Amino acid sequence: MDATSSNYLFQDLVDIYAGRSAGVGPSFAQYLEERLMEKPRTSFEYWRTLLAGSKPISLRSILRSLDEVSVKDMATRTVARVAILPTGNGLKATMSTVVHSAWSLVLGVLANSSDVTFLYLNHGRDDKFEGSDAVIGCCVNEVPCRVLLDDSMSSFKLMETPQVQIVQSMAHAHLGANTIANKCTDWPQKETMYDHSSLVVHQNVPIEHSWAMDNDGYMNLQEVDFEEQWTYDFDLSTSSTSANELFVELKCLQSLYTSHELEAVMKGFLITVRMLKEGLQTVADIRAKERSVKYLPIVVVSAGSGSMRVEQNRL
């Protein structure tokens, strides 16, 4: 559920607690029905074109069989940071564009690849539908983002890909990641669900937690955190309410990465974000800086055999 829905729900809870009636918004079921009636053929063609010739990113999770995964292997490791970023005459892109571009560069280094694909959370509030901004429901979907990296590209040029792609993908996000993987790619398929190497969630709508209760003070409301079972490598959550501040939370499975390795990935990501914000850098410059981070878990493909292994950067 997105932040907009959370804020509406919290407002209803406050109103009910105060003895007032909860608001009545547009029907989520009707909204969803209208969304699903959109041209599916056009959406399938869009994703086939975007992902043609692509391959899933191979990180550490791909090196072991899912049959080896037990419940205890699902324990997660988390690192969080608040980054104060440069301002001034640098890049004018949105923070969302910076985050998605930076993660594509980090993935490119970790996977030794210039063609990277990852999942991100796309909001599903289509402005074409009247009252979509007031709908309460699951108005989000996970969809893939594909970025082709060229060392000669400037940071400004690099940013154009995710920025344009995310806007264009909004009209086709209702298909969802699993349908897209199964119907629009020739990737190796899993029986029930396709696991990508990472998921990026950027939030630019703040969730209100302190609500005024007329003369009774304030009520504090929080979302419930629950432990989710997942088998991909990294879960990146970011939020920002200004152009020079970014909250970052990065998760991984304890069974896949050490605390040093997770810290290294976080460090590489923040370095990349700052370099993109400063502008006037090439992809080659940024990737070289990332590779210098100690303990970065880089996948290495052995020549000839094609087998993969993971090395720690100990520079």
Buried (B, 14 or more C-beta within 10 A) or exposed (E): EBBBBBBBBBBBBBBEEEEEEEEEBBBBEEBBEBBEEBEBEEBBEBBBEBBEEBBBBBBBBBEEEEEEBEEEBBEBBEBEBEBEBBEEEBBEBBBBBBBBBBBBBBBBBBBEBEBBBBBBBBBBBBEEBEEBEBBBBEBBBBBBBBBBBEEEBBBBEBBBBBBEBBEEBBBBBBBEBBBBBEEBBEBEEEEEEBBBBBBBBBBBEEBEBEBEEEEEEEBEBEEEEEEEEBBBBBBBBBBBEEBEEBBBBBBBBBBBBBEEBBBBBBBBBBBBBBBBBBBEBBBEBBBEBBEEBEBBBBBEBEEEEEEBEBEBBEE
